[in-house]
């Protein structure tokens, strides 16, 4: 007979060990079951791998965020150090300017004291000269 272009000899009907009717031969049926089990195992492995990759990506993202945060903190610290160096240079210049001003002021006072001592010495000499003339 011919059913939809197949010959009846192409179809093989058999009984398995449990007495069930099978269209496939027992050997082909067992291979099909083994293939199904292997595919399920492979699918489970792919699922586990996908979960591992997702976890790994999450860990990497977390580490990347932490590294970026620390990088920004380090840049901030470096900027503070650079600012502190500049601030210290400015303070040093101000202190040197103040020292020069004070040294100039001291020099003026020394000259003024010397001038006053000279005037005092002249006045003492004049007083002594006038005192000795009256005597």
Secondary structure as GFF3:
##gff-version 3
##sequence-region A 1 135
A	DSSP	beta_strand	2	3	.	.	.	ID=ss1
A	DSSP	beta_strand	6	7	.	.	.	ID=ss2
A	DSSP	three_ten_helix	8	10	.	.	.	ID=ss3
A	DSSP	beta_strand	14	15	.	.	.	ID=ss4
A	DSSP	beta_strand	21	22	.	.	.	ID=ss5
A	DSSP	alpha_helix	26	134	.	.	.	ID=ss6
###
